[in-house]
Amino acid sequence: MDIVSLLLAGVTAGMLAGLLGIGGGTIIVPVIVIILDAQSVSADVMIKIAVGTSLATIAVSALPSIYVHHRKGAIEWPVVRRLTPWIMAGAIVGVVIVDLLPGKILHIAFIGFLVIAAIRTLAGTVEGKRQLPGLAGMAGIGLVNGVISSMMGIAGGVINVPFFSYCSMPIRRAVATAATVGMPLALISAVSYAITGQNEVGLPESSIGYINLPIFAGVVSASVLFAPLGARLAHIIPERTLGLLFSLFLLVMAGRMIWSLL
């Protein structure tokens, strides 16, 4: 196992989790796929392990960045309370779907997600003049977000940050709130992946369902240390510069994952 790659993925994911509120799954999943591909792990199982393990790392690494955002008073806690139950319900549904899907379909879907996320980030986040929807609207957004996020191994920030911003929430508060909502989403998803993968054939050693413990430990050890730094930088560094670099990175990761399918 390439420990250096895992540590670098953890550092980058931790920074971006605090900086952009995205959880870091868009980085962790491709890196895990590359590592497992080099170990000749079955393609059908590989992507599921990458997604499940990514969510397990996010559930832990999100905590330090949430603490920093909370101390700065940037989290909209009423929004977190309204959205979290629905996003957790959607996450469970997403995991069940993943367990039934062939791994190759999920692999292709994640590549498409990376490209869309890169384009969305390049386009920038525009603050709108709308208000957050009522109960039905929040339930719908939460369910859809939970399903997509748990299937892609992310914490939902790629969806939540532009949604909050569109509903007139200042961008820094949108990042902080998205990071906070992402923690329970990642936690319930990780538990679900550990359960649904129990009887899967061809799992690597030291795996609990679709969560691989050595990979989890390698990523978390670095991401937890750097998540608070990312949260502090979120209030300093120009977002447009970071968004450009992040978009380019996503496109490179998408290209590498396409290569692994060939």
SULQUIWO-V699977 format. One record per residue. N is the residue number from 1. RES is the residue in one letter. PHI is phi in whole degrees, -180 to 180 (* if undefined). BURIAL is + if it has 16 or more other C-alpha atoms within 10 Angstrom, else -. Layout:
{{N	RES	PHI	BURIAL} {N	RES	PHI	BURIAL}}
//
This chain:
{{1	M	*	-} {2	D	-83	-} {3	I	-64	-} {4	V	-62	-} {5	S	-62	+} {6	L	-65	+} {7	L	-66	+} {8	L	-64	+} {9	A	-63	+} {10	G	-65	+} {11	V	-61	+} {12	T	-66	+} {13	A	-64	+} {14	G	-62	+} {15	M	-61	+} {16	L	-70	+} {17	A	-60	+} {18	G	-78	+} {19	L	-78	+} {20	L	-115	+} {21	G	70	+} {22	I	-101	+} {23	G	85	+} {24	G	93	+} {25	G	-64	+} {26	T	-65	+} {27	I	-98	+} {28	I	-65	+} {29	V	-60	+} {30	P	-61	+} {31	V	-64	+} {32	I	-64	+} {33	V	-59	+} {34	I	-61	+} {35	I	-66	+} {36	L	-69	+} {37	D	-63	+} {38	A	-67	-} {39	Q	-93	-} {40	S	62	-} {41	V	-72	+} {42	S	-52	-} {43	A	-61	+} {44	D	-69	+} {45	V	-95	+} {46	M	-54	+} {47	I	-68	+} {48	K	-68	+} {49	I	-65	+} {50	A	-61	+} {51	V	-69	+} {52	G	-64	+} {53	T	-68	+} {54	S	-58	+} {55	L	-65	+} {56	A	-64	+} {57	T	-68	+} {58	I	-64	+} {59	A	-58	+} {60	V	-89	+} {61	S	-69	+} {62	A	-70	+} {63	L	-60	+} {64	P	-62	+} {65	S	-69	+} {66	I	-61	+} {67	Y	-61	+} {68	V	-65	+} {69	H	-62	+} {70	H	-65	+} {71	R	-63	-} {72	K	-86	-} {73	G	69	-} {74	A	-99	+} {75	I	-93	+} {76	E	-88	+} {77	W	-62	-} {78	P	-60	-} {79	V	-68	-} {80	V	-59	+} {81	R	-66	-} {82	R	-73	+} {83	L	-91	+} {84	T	-57	+} {85	P	-59	+} {86	W	-73	+} {87	I	-71	+} {88	M	-71	+} {89	A	-63	+} {90	G	-64	+} {91	A	-63	+} {92	I	-64	+} {93	V	-61	+} {94	G	-61	+} {95	V	-65	+} {96	V	-61	+} {97	I	-63	-} {98	V	-61	+} {99	D	-63	+} {100	L	-91	-} {101	L	-79	-} {102	P	-63	-} {103	G	-58	+} {104	K	-65	+} {105	I	-64	-} {106	L	-64	+} {107	H	-59	+} {108	I	-64	-} {109	A	-62	-} {110	F	-70	+} {111	I	-61	+} {112	G	-61	-} {113	F	-62	+} {114	L	-60	+} {115	V	-65	+} {116	I	-63	+} {117	A	-63	+} {118	A	-65	+} {119	I	-64	+} {120	R	-62	+} {121	T	-68	+} {122	L	-62	+} {123	A	-70	-} {124	G	88	-} {125	T	-106	+} {126	V	-105	-} {127	E	-75	+} {128	G	-94	-} {129	K	-122	-} {130	R	-91	-} {131	Q	-103	-} {132	L	-61	+} {133	P	-70	-} {134	G	-78	-} {135	L	-59	-} {136	A	-64	-} {137	G	-65	-} {138	M	-66	+} {139	A	-64	+} {140	G	-63	+} {141	I	-61	+} {142	G	-64	+} {143	L	-65	+} {144	V	-63	+} {145	N	-61	+} {146	G	-62	+} {147	V	-63	+} {148	I	-63	+} {149	S	-64	+} {150	S	-69	+} {151	M	-75	+} {152	M	-97	+} {153	G	76	+} {154	I	-119	+} {155	A	-99	+} {156	G	90	+} {157	G	-65	+} {158	V	-62	+} {159	I	-94	+} {160	N	-70	+} {161	V	-61	+} {162	P	-66	+} {163	F	-65	+} {164	F	-62	+} {165	S	-65	+} {166	Y	-62	+} {167	C	-92	+} {168	S	74	+} {169	M	-84	+} {170	P	-53	+} {171	I	-58	+} {172	R	-69	+} {173	R	-71	+} {174	A	-64	+} {175	V	-62	+} {176	A	-65	+} {177	T	-69	+} {178	A	-63	+} {179	A	-62	+} {180	T	-72	+} {181	V	-64	+} {182	G	-67	+} {183	M	-66	+} {184	P	-64	+} {185	L	-60	+} {186	A	-65	+} {187	L	-65	+} {188	I	-66	+} {189	S	-67	+} {190	A	-62	+} {191	V	-61	+} {192	S	-65	+} {193	Y	-66	+} {194	A	-64	+} {195	I	-78	-} {196	T	-69	+} {197	G	-94	+} {198	Q	-59	-} {199	N	-102	-} {200	E	-71	-} {201	V	-90	-} {202	G	90	-} {203	L	-71	+} {204	P	-64	+} {205	E	-62	-} {206	S	61	-} {207	S	-115	+} {208	I	-109	+} {209	G	61	+} {210	Y	-90	+} {211	I	-111	+} {212	N	-95	+} {213	L	-67	+} {214	P	-61	-} {215	I	-66	+} {216	F	-55	+} {217	A	-65	+} {218	G	-64	+} {219	V	-72	+} {220	V	-63	+} {221	S	-58	+} {222	A	-94	+} {223	S	-67	+} {224	V	-63	+} {225	L	-71	+} {226	F	-100	+} {227	A	-60	+} {228	P	-62	+} {229	L	-64	+} {230	G	-62	+} {231	A	-64	+} {232	R	-71	+} {233	L	-67	+} {234	A	-60	+} {235	H	-100	-} {236	I	-127	-} {237	I	-77	-} {238	P	-58	-} {239	E	-67	+} {240	R	-64	-} {241	T	-64	-} {242	L	-66	+} {243	G	-62	+} {244	L	-64	+} {245	L	-63	-} {246	F	-64	+} {247	S	-62	+} {248	L	-62	+} {249	F	-63	+} {250	L	-61	+} {251	L	-66	+} {252	V	-64	-} {253	M	-64	+} {254	A	-62	+} {255	G	-62	-} {256	R	-67	+} {257	M	-71	+} {258	I	-63	-} {259	W	-60	-} {260	S	-68	-} {261	L	-83	-} {262	L	-77	-}}
//
